[in-house]
Amino acid sequence: AIYSFSQFINGYRVTYAQQLLRDHPEKKMAQEGMESGFVNDTTFYRVFKSITGFTPSEWLSSVSGS
């Protein structure tokens, strides 16, 4: 597959956000998005869902088993 530079970078941002979500589930989702390099929570949620198929909270529930 061919990716644009922004898609490539967003893939790394989402991977980092997933690590933060796993390591710090007590933090707000939007804060994890900002720490991952997204400019706002809307962009974070949209890109996260487009890459993983889940919203951040859905993804966290699926990996935490709750």
C-alpha distance (Angstrom), angle and dihedral (degrees) to the residues before:
residue distance angle dihedral
A1 . . .
I2 3.76 . .
Y3 3.78 117.1 .
S4 3.77 131.3 -169.6
F5 3.78 117.7 -124.4
S6 3.82 91.3 -105.0
Q7 3.82 91.2 51.3
F8 3.80 89.3 50.2
I9 3.82 92.4 50.6
N10 3.81 92.6 43.4
G11 3.80 89.0 54.8
Y12 3.80 89.3 58.8
R13 3.81 91.2 44.1
V14 3.81 91.4 53.3
T15 3.81 91.6 47.2
Y16 3.80 89.5 51.7
A17 3.82 91.2 46.1
Q18 3.82 89.1 52.5
Q19 3.80 89.4 54.0
L20 3.81 91.2 49.0
L21 3.81 91.9 47.2
R22 3.81 90.9 51.8
D23 3.80 94.3 44.7
H24 3.82 97.4 41.7
P25 3.82 109.7 26.9
E26 3.81 89.8 158.9
K27 3.81 92.3 68.3
K28 3.79 122.4 90.3
M29 3.81 115.2 -95.2
A30 3.81 92.8 -126.8
Q31 3.81 90.4 53.4
E32 3.80 90.5 54.2
G33 3.80 88.5 50.9
M34 3.79 92.3 52.8
E35 3.81 91.3 47.1
S36 3.80 88.0 52.0
G37 3.78 92.2 57.4
F38 3.79 103.4 -97.0
V39 3.80 115.1 139.0
N40 3.81 95.6 -138.4
D41 3.77 141.1 1.3
T42 3.81 94.2 -106.1
T43 3.80 91.9 59.3
F44 3.80 91.0 43.6
Y45 3.83 93.4 53.4
R46 3.82 93.4 43.8
V47 3.82 95.3 48.9
F48 3.81 93.7 40.7
K49 3.81 91.0 53.8
S50 3.81 93.4 44.2
I51 3.81 91.1 53.8
T52 3.82 101.9 37.5
G53 3.80 102.1 25.1
F54 3.81 89.0 -126.1
T55 3.77 136.7 84.4
P56 3.82 111.8 -113.7
S57 3.82 92.0 -102.1
E58 3.83 92.7 47.3
W59 3.80 89.8 49.4
L60 3.81 92.9 48.5
S61 3.80 91.1 50.1
S62 3.80 90.8 50.3
V63 3.80 93.8 52.4
S64 3.79 97.8 38.7
G65 3.79 93.1 50.5
S66 3.80 93.9 -129.8
